[in-house]
Amino acid sequence: MKFKVTDLDISTGGTLVAVLNHKDATMLDLHTGDRLHITRGRKSAVAVLDIAESSKAVKPGRIGLMEEVIRKVGAKNSCVVNVNLDKKPKSIALIRKKLEGKTLSDDDLFTIIEDIVKNKLTSVEITYFVAAGFTRGFNLVETVSLTKAMINTGDVLKVGGYPIVDKHCIGGVAGNRTTMVVVPILIAAGYCVPKTSSRSITSPAGTSDTMEVLCDVELDVKSIKKVVDKVGGCMVWGGAVNLAPADDKIITVEHPLSVDAEGQLLASILAKKGSVSATHILVDIPVGRGAKVSSMMKARRLKGLFIKVGKKLGMKIRVIITDGSEPIGNGIGPSLEARDVLWVLSNDSNAPKDLRRKSLMMAAEIMRAYPLSDWKSKHGYRYAKSILDSGKAMEVMQSIIKKQGARITSVDKIKLGKISFDVKSAGKGKIVRIDNKSISRIAKVAGAPFDKGAGIYLHHHVGDQVDKGDTIFTIYAENKQKMSYAKEFMKQYDGIVIR
Amino acid sequence: MKFKVTDLDISTGGTLVAVLNHKDATMLDLHTGDRLHITRGRKSAVAVLDIAESSKAVKPGRIGLMEEVIRKVGAKNSCVVNVNLDKKPKSIALIRKKLEGKTLSDDDLFTIIEDIVKNKLTSVEITYFVAAGFTRGFNLVETVSLTKAMINTGDVLKVGGYPIVDKHCIGGVAGNRTTMVVVPILIAAGYCVPKTSSRSITSPAGTSDTMEVLCDVELDVKSIKKVVDKVGGCMVWGGAVNLAPADDKIITVEHPLSVDAEGQLLASILAKKGSVSATHILVDIPVGRGAKVSSMMKARRLKGLFIKVGKKLGMKIRVIITDGSEPIGNGIGPSLEARDVLWVLSNDSNAPKDLRRKSLMMAAEIMRAYPLSDWKSKHGYRYAKSILDSGKAMEVMQSIIKKQGARITSVDKIKLGKISFDVKSAGKGKIVRIDNKSISRIAKVAGAPFDKGAGIYLHHHVGDQVDKGDTIFTIYAENKQKMSYAKEFMKQYDGIVIR
């Protein structure tokens, strides 16, 4: 059937969409979500049908095309294209199968994940997949298949060296930049650590945002390999490379209802590890108010699942459950966190003790779990400490920064926000709680992570005694407006409790 | 927080949508699907947030508004609006509750359905509701609550008379215009029948499309009442009035995966009946190849559910399971079906026997199930036949047509498509099958239901012996192009099997 093109001048960034008037759709027995094969000359595209009820958007006889489709078929406004009904992706029947409570095979899950990655499914269809996984659950075999599918529908980084070590933190704790301390210690000890991290999703800074203060983090696969081969590891942004890309698309529909099936969560995390060929992994599950995992019971359950699924994937996984009830480190925001990290690595007196302690503990945990020699396994903590104290970890960090296009190499070059504001205690007492969510929120309103220098510096931690007028924390922002927003937000939240 | 408006010049027709640049969204800790309260002067609107990754669509500092929001807050391009985070609708937590497998209360279901009707939920959120209902199932109490919620979130038609009778056909059978014969018979017998019908959704004609050939069907509630009070019943389009409006919005997200939870199906049907205050109902479940219900087992299960749910709603429900394997009547398409109906009502020799028989059987079924007197209950079929044969049913039909703004009152005034084409038998044999879906599809491609005169006239039915060259059916269309489309489609389908 032939239709004249109406250029809708809209871009979806995801699924290809074409719009028909409801009269044409009825005549052709077409429904929202049907797939149309659109051809112009030798170029063609498959788009998802949307139906316009009024003639204002798309008149009968016309087909409205979004930018991506226009480009793909080389169409212009009012040119004629050929339109045929295409089969729906096979994955739709498979999603329905899961919705009906049946088990999906390895092939089934690969088909679904591949169609998600290739933008062949609509958000409504992906939602059915997420809902099916949540209500019916994924068994162990399915979770393994899902993980493999997520790995194999993207690029896989292959580097030399063994064991290839990775760490993951379930998240939700402000500050907590242990990765940037642990990775240099492990590399100095002889492990291969090709670390990819995320940027901030809901926090004032992800590891990549913080690392970016010091050097480039958007490297392609080839450059990553070069750095890893030279230094023994790297710290880059996973989003710049096509590693396990399905995750981002699934997260978008999970968010509205905060739906995250355990199988889905495990697969997402382990796929990212598998995509860098990691063989030995440490998973940190912080538990506590404001952290992502709030109960010990859920943390223990997750721990068991990680180990079981890892085994089937041929990954060695060690899981630690840590205290996630308050921020780790003093700085919150990219530059402030980068400063904390460099202070720790250079054994500066300003180094936040909790960040140093947690990083050493984690490095030691990995060394004990996956020993490179007998002595090191028995004395993990002392060995990790010796590497940090000797300055060897800092040396490794400097090499990584240099190989990744250094921006800043010493602490005193780190610039904080132009404007600062001290928040003082209204009375005398003991700090009994510092809430992760509230503190994170203020840092974000002040401009983090986009304004690198913005954020919060905590002068005190839980348990400290403070007098009236003592500065509890300092807010940094790049301009007055953002500072005023931060102050406004502060009034609404009681993030720090003093009694 | 203040933002400058970017007029997106798009209309969604449903949920109100506002778009922020991803930098602003991160700073404000906002996510896709969050609700924004947008104010300009005294006008305000709550919109669902969408996030633009590039600055092309919406720049930082700007808020992109769709047409409906622009109108609601009285904004113009580049004017400043105030934006605050609004609470998510309570229904979202309730949908999650159902997704977790918990039972929803009467109030819970009302809240969800009300938010759907008020366009407060996104398609992803409604999809979670549908998926939850499908995977977790609705129990009897929930189904009743769902039905009541669907009734009470729209208008309810209140008319005089008792019993108020309604009929419903699960659908999928071509032709099958029994309603337009049954309703006049029942009204002539003394029942009150305020009949609302649908327009075509997937068929070449709905009852309303066919009735519209003869008179107006888009009446408001006040006019409907007038007609019912005068004549004892009516035949109007349910879509013109706000009766149980939730259904349409739910159907949109059900379609992509053909998900229809039984509880949902029952609630949709019975809500439409409840919204006209029906007290006594006949449900027709045609079973057979190509019909909506394909197995006898599913039909029997549905029958049991209808009776149970009806009881709890205080409705008397009678369910009949009929043969849905081939079309009923000879005409398929609005004018052709209207002609069949008038032929039956006027006892014309051209009247299709199967339509007459099924209509009489259904009228009799209702009379026996819900007798107005002893005699009539025992002799339902004979009584229905006497009304039809005496011309009383035709008299009632003429009154309805007159009261609903008559267009055509006699058969010979009905205009069929300007062009016709006879499809002839290629050989000698017996017709063993006429497929509903294929025949419907050809009629639609020929222009039905939008071209009232378009469609198909069947000269033969299953079981008939035909010779080579005999006309099996005639296609009617309004122009050459549509006729050529219909012929093209015919080649691909073997709707009629002769052996």
Interface residues (C-beta under 8 A of the other chain):
Chain A: M1 I10 S11 G13 K23 T26 M27 L28 D29 H31 T32 G33 E53 S54 K56 A57 I92 I95 R96 L99 G101 T122 S123 V124 E125 T127 Y128 A131 A132 F134 T135 R136 S200 T202 T252 V253 H255 P256 L257 S258 V259 R441 K444 V445 G447 P449 F450 Y485
Chain B: M1 I10 S11 G13 K23 T26 M27 L28 D29 H31 T32 G33 E53 S54 K56 A57 I92 I95 R96 L99 G101 T122 S123 V124 E125 T127 Y128 A131 A132 F134 T135 R136 S200 T202 T252 V253 H255 P256 L257 S258 V259 R441 K444 V445 G447 P449 F450 Y485
